[in-house]
Amino acid sequence: MGKEEIVAGSIWVPERSLREFAVDVFRKIGVPAREAKVTADVLIAADLRGIGSHGVARLPRYVSGIKAGSIVPKDASRIVKQTRATALVDGGNGLGQVVGRKAMEIAIRKARGTAVGFTTVRNSNHYGIAGYYAMMALKAGMIGISSTNAAPLVVPTFSRTAVLGTNPISVAVPTGKEEPFVLDMATSVVPRGTIEVYDRQGKEMPLGWAVDPTGHSTTNPRIVLEALAKRLGGGILPLGGEGETFSGHKGYGLALLVDILCGALPGAATALDVYADDRRANVGHFFGAIDVRAFRPLPGFKRDMDKLLRTLRESPKAAGHDRIYVHGEKSRAMERERRAKGIPLGPKVVDSLRTIGGESGVPWIA
């Protein structure tokens, strides 16, 4: 549940201004207005919730992909196969945020009619934070599920070469008076974006996050990132860390499960084949919606959720700690603060956005 650290010299940018900048950049490179707004919304949601690794810092990645032709700017996604409760969507090699939102809407709509809805996606791209889509189900009084596979960055237990993605899982559960439960986690010790943040800040990362090409733990984010980029070996460790002593094999199993649901099930790429083609990433996603009312009245469920979360929060605290958090609380508090105060962007992120704006004909905010 840890969040990004604010970099010294960060510039605080109003949410609305940053959102408009991102939309304008997307529009300039051929993304239709509605789709530009959806994509920008997902990026801003990440920054608001303290997940800067998946926020506007990623804008250059999408811009370069569209300009290179590896990402289609206009939505061409379509339902390939469906039943009353399920759907398979081909993403048309478009922006993952656009097809992701559409696929989650399909899952929610199907759950209204059949109690559960599941949608898989193939032929897509990076879709941002998994939690964005899981949280879409909350307004409908449903439990939301979202997951995606990703480029091979994670070293399986007892291996020294990255084979699986950081493959996040998110589950959002509605509550009454308490903040919703929102689990949004990578199945690796950290996502690649977090290592990129450390690299941008010129800081050493904690030992045990990743290994170098020889399979030994390292604190140098640049060594890991360069080795991954050149496929020299090494990579990020699965949740739990090295070996089996601290259950790294369990994180490995979760990452593999995500690759099965997001890759093998819809017919998307898996493991080393994700992003193997320069023109087609073929990323896969999995979305689910569960209508609580199919099991019991929603008000009673929400009351029980409130009680459960209060029980956790009110349990005895460890020495030196005065609060127990439930997943999603810190993010929601940060979101409220940043909507009022603005979003902090590090100097390197600002420079990259200013460059992207200049190349696209969109003036930078400050």
C-alpha positions in Angstrom: 0.0 0.0 0.0 3.1 2.2 -0.2 2.9 5.3 -2.4 5.4 7.3 -4.4 7.7 9.7 -2.7 7.5 13.3 -3.9 10.8 14.2 -5.6 12.7 17.3 -4.5 12.0 20.2 -7.0 8.7 18.8 -8.0 6.3 21.1 -9.7 2.7 21.0 -8.5 0.3 21.1 -11.5 -3.5 21.5 -11.2 -5.3 18.4 -12.1 -7.5 20.1 -14.7 -4.6 21.7 -16.5 -2.6 18.4 -16.6 -5.7 16.5 -17.9 -6.3 19.1 -20.6 -2.6 18.9 -21.7 -2.7 15.2 -22.0 -6.0 15.3 -24.0 -4.6 17.9 -26.3 -1.5 15.9 -27.0 -3.5 12.8 -27.8 -5.8 14.8 -30.1 -2.8 16.3 -32.0 -1.6 12.8 -32.9 -4.9 11.5 -34.2 -6.7 10.2 -31.1 -10.5 11.0 -31.3 -11.8 13.4 -28.6 -13.7 10.8 -26.5 -10.9 8.3 -26.6 -8.3 11.0 -25.7 -10.4 11.9 -22.7 -10.7 8.3 -21.6 -7.0 7.7 -21.9 -6.1 10.9 -20.1 -8.6 10.0 -17.3 -6.8 6.7 -16.6 -3.4 8.4 -16.5 -4.6 11.2 -14.2 -6.4 8.7 -12.0 -3.0 7.0 -11.4 -1.3 10.3 -10.5 -4.1 11.3 -8.2 -3.8 8.0 -6.3 -0.1 8.3 -6.0 0.9 5.8 -8.7 3.1 8.1 -10.6 4.8 5.3 -12.5 1.5 4.8 -14.4 0.5 8.4 -14.7 1.3 11.2 -17.2 5.0 10.1 -17.0 3.9 7.3 -19.4 2.5 9.8 -22.0 5.7 9.7 -24.1 5.4 6.0 -24.3 1.9 6.2 -25.9 2.9 9.1 -28.2 5.9 7.3 -29.5 3.9 4.1 -30.0 1.2 5.9 -32.0 3.8 7.7 -34.1 5.7 4.5 -34.8 2.5 2.7 -35.8 2.6 0.1 -33.1 -0.5 1.6 -31.4 -3.6 2.4 -33.4 -4.9 5.8 -32.4 -8.6 5.2 -33.3 -10.6 2.6 -31.5 -11.1 -0.5 -33.7 -12.0 -2.9 -30.9 -14.9 -5.4 -31.4 -16.6 -8.2 -29.7 -15.5 -11.5 -31.3 -17.5 -13.9 -29.3 -20.1 -13.6 -26.4 -22.6 -15.4 -24.2 -25.1 -14.0 -21.7 -22.3 -13.7 -19.1 -19.1 -13.5 -21.1 -17.4 -11.7 -24.0 -14.2 -11.9 -25.9 -13.0 -8.6 -27.3 -10.4 -8.0 -29.9 -8.6 -4.7 -29.0 -7.7 -3.8 -32.5 -4.2 -2.9 -31.4 -5.5 0.3 -29.9 -4.9 2.2 -26.7 -5.4 -0.2 -23.8 -7.2 2.4 -21.7 -9.9 2.7 -24.3 -10.6 -1.0 -24.9 -10.1 -1.6 -21.2 -12.9 0.8 -20.2 -15.2 -0.6 -22.9 -14.5 -4.2 -21.8 -15.2 -3.4 -18.2 -18.5 -1.7 -19.1 -19.5 -4.9 -21.0 -18.7 -7.0 -17.9 -20.8 -4.8 -15.7 -23.7 -4.7 -18.2 -23.7 -8.5 -18.4 -23.6 -8.8 -14.6 -26.8 -6.8 -14.4 -28.5 -9.5 -16.3 -26.9 -12.7 -15.2 -25.3 -11.8 -11.8 -21.8 -12.2 -13.1 -20.0 -10.8 -16.1 -16.5 -11.6 -17.4 -14.7 -10.1 -20.4 -11.4 -11.0 -21.8 -9.4 -8.9 -24.3 -6.7 -9.8 -26.8 -4.6 -7.6 -29.2 -4.4 -4.7 -26.8 -1.7 -2.5 -25.3 -0.7 -1.2 -21.9 -3.9 -0.1 -20.1 -2.6 1.8 -17.1 -3.6 1.0 -13.5 -5.7 -2.1 -13.0 -7.6 -0.4 -10.2 -9.3 2.1 -12.5 -11.3 -0.6 -14.1 -12.1 -2.6 -11.0 -13.4 0.6 -9.3 -15.9 1.1 -12.2 -18.0 -1.6 -10.7 -18.4 0.2 -7.4 -21.1 2.6 -8.6 -23.1 -0.3 -9.8 -23.0 -2.0 -6.3 -20.8 -4.7 -7.7 -17.4 -6.3 -7.0 -15.0 -5.4 -9.8 -12.0 -7.5 -11.0 -9.3 -6.3 -13.4 -6.0 -7.8 -14.5 -3.6 -7.6 -17.4 -0.5 -9.4 -18.6 2.6 -7.4 -19.6 6.0 -7.5 -21.1 8.4 -10.1 -19.6 10.1 -8.3 -16.6 9.7 -10.8 -13.8 12.2 -13.7 -13.1 10.4 -16.9 -12.2 11.5 -18.6 -9.0 15.0 -20.2 -9.5 15.5 -18.6 -12.9 17.7 -15.6 -13.8 15.9 -14.4 -16.9 12.6 -12.4 -17.0 9.8 -14.5 -18.5 6.6 -13.1 -17.0 5.1 -9.6 -16.7 4.5 -7.8 -13.4 0.9 -8.9 -14.2 -1.2 -6.8 -11.7 -4.5 -7.9 -10.0 -7.1 -5.5 -8.8 -10.3 -6.2 -6.9 -12.7 -3.4 -5.7 -15.5 -4.1 -3.2 -18.3 -1.7 -2.3 -18.9 -0.6 1.3 -21.3 1.6 3.2 -19.8 4.4 5.4 -16.2 3.1 5.1 -13.9 3.7 2.1 -14.3 0.9 -0.5 -11.8 -1.9 -0.4 -9.5 -1.5 -3.4 -6.7 -4.0 -3.9 -4.4 -2.9 -6.7 -1.2 -4.8 -6.8 1.5 -6.1 -9.0 2.4 -9.8 -8.6 6.0 -8.8 -8.5 7.8 -7.2 -5.5 7.4 -3.9 -7.3 6.2 -2.9 -10.8 8.7 -1.8 -13.4 7.4 1.8 -13.1 8.6 2.0 -9.5 12.1 1.0 -10.5 11.9 3.7 -13.3 10.9 6.3 -10.6 14.0 5.4 -8.6 16.1 5.6 -11.8 14.7 9.1 -12.6 15.4 10.2 -9.1 19.0 8.8 -9.2 18.4 6.7 -6.1 19.4 3.2 -5.1 16.5 0.8 -4.8 16.1 -1.6 -1.8 18.0 -4.8 -2.0 15.7 -7.7 -2.9 13.6 -6.0 -5.5 15.4 -7.2 -8.6 18.4 -9.2 -9.8 21.1 -8.5 -12.4 21.9 -10.6 -15.4 23.9 -13.0 -13.2 20.9 -13.6 -11.0 22.3 -11.7 -8.0 20.3 -9.0 -6.2 21.2 -5.4 -7.0 20.3 -2.0 -5.7 21.1 -0.3 -9.1 17.9 0.4 -11.0 19.8 1.4 -14.2 21.6 -2.0 -14.4 18.2 -3.7 -14.2 16.4 -1.5 -16.6 19.2 -1.6 -19.2 19.5 -5.4 -18.9 15.7 -5.8 -19.4 15.7 -3.4 -22.4 18.5 -5.4 -24.1 17.1 -8.8 -22.9 20.5 -9.6 -21.3 18.9 -11.4 -18.3 17.9 -10.5 -14.8 14.7 -8.7 -13.9 12.3 -8.0 -11.2 11.6 -10.6 -8.5 8.1 -12.1 -8.0 6.1 -11.1 -4.9 7.9 -12.6 -1.9 11.3 -12.2 -3.3 14.1 -14.7 -4.1 13.6 -18.4 -3.8 10.9 -20.1 -1.6 12.0 -19.0 1.9 9.8 -15.9 1.8 7.2 -17.4 -0.6 8.5 -15.9 -3.9 7.1 -19.0 -5.6 3.6 -17.8 -4.6 4.1 -14.5 -6.3 5.4 -16.4 -9.3 2.2 -18.5 -9.2 0.0 -15.4 -9.1 1.9 -13.9 -12.1 1.4 -17.1 -14.0 -2.3 -17.2 -13.2 -2.7 -13.7 -14.6 -0.9 -14.7 -17.8 -3.3 -17.7 -18.1 -6.5 -15.6 -17.6 -5.3 -12.6 -19.7 -3.2 -14.4 -22.3 -4.1 -18.0 -22.8 -7.8 -17.6 -22.2 -8.5 -14.8 -24.8 -5.7 -16.0 -27.2 -3.4 -13.0 -26.5 0.3 -13.3 -26.2 1.8 -14.9 -23.1 5.2 -14.7 -21.4 8.1 -13.9 -23.8 5.7 -13.2 -26.7 4.1 -10.1 -25.1 5.6 -7.1 -26.9 7.8 -9.5 -28.9 6.5 -7.9 -32.2 7.5 -4.3 -32.6 4.2 -3.6 -34.5 1.8 -5.5 -32.2 2.1 -6.0 -28.5 -0.9 -8.3 -28.2 -1.4 -7.6 -24.5 -4.4 -9.4 -22.9 -6.7 -8.2 -20.2 -9.3 -9.9 -17.9 -12.3 -8.1 -16.4 -15.0 -9.3 -14.0 -18.1 -7.9 -12.3 -20.0 -9.7 -9.6 -23.5 -8.4 -8.6 -23.7 -8.6 -4.8 -27.5 -8.6 -5.0 -27.4 -12.0 -6.6 -26.3 -13.3 -3.2 -27.9 -11.0 -0.7 -29.3 -7.5 -0.3 -26.7 -4.9 -1.0 -27.3 -2.8 2.2 -26.6 -5.8 4.5 -23.5 -6.6 2.6 -22.2 -3.1 2.9 -22.9 -3.1 6.6 -20.9 -6.3 7.0 -18.1 -4.9 4.9 -18.0 -1.8 7.1 -17.8 -4.0 10.2 -15.0 -6.1 8.8 -12.9 -3.1 7.8 -13.5 -1.4 11.2 -12.5 -4.6 13.0 -9.2 -4.6 11.1 -8.5 -0.9 11.7 -9.4 -1.1 15.4 -7.2 -4.1 16.1 -4.2 -3.6 18.4 -1.4 -1.6 16.8 2.2 -2.8 16.5 4.8 -0.8 18.5 5.6 2.5 16.8 2.4 2.5 14.7 -0.8 4.3 15.4 -2.9 3.3 12.4 -3.8 0.2 10.4 -4.8 0.9 6.8 -7.2 -1.0 4.6 -6.3 -1.3 0.9 -7.5 1.8 -1.0 -7.5 4.2 2.0 -4.2 5.9 1.4 -5.0 6.2 -2.3 -8.3 7.8 -1.7 -6.9 10.3 0.8 -4.1 11.2 -1.6 -6.7 11.7 -4.4 -8.7 14.1 -2.3 -5.5 16.1 -1.4 -4.2 16.2 -5.0 -7.6 17.3 -6.4 -7.3 20.3 -4.2 -3.6 21.0 -4.2 -2.4 19.6 -7.6 -0.3 16.8 -8.9 3.5 16.8 -8.1 5.7 16.1 -11.1 9.4 15.5 -10.9 11.8 17.6 -13.0 12.6 14.8 -15.4 8.9 14.1 -16.0 8.2 17.8 -16.6 11.1 18.0 -19.1 9.8 14.9 -21.0 6.2 16.3 -21.1 7.5 19.7 -22.2 9.4 18.0 -25.0 6.4 16.0 -26.0 4.2 19.1 -26.0 6.7 21.0 -28.2 6.9 18.2 -30.7 3.1 17.9 -30.8 2.4 21.6 -30.9 0.8 21.7 -27.5 2.3 24.4 -25.1 3.4 23.2 -21.7 1.3 24.3 -18.7 3.8 26.3 -16.7 
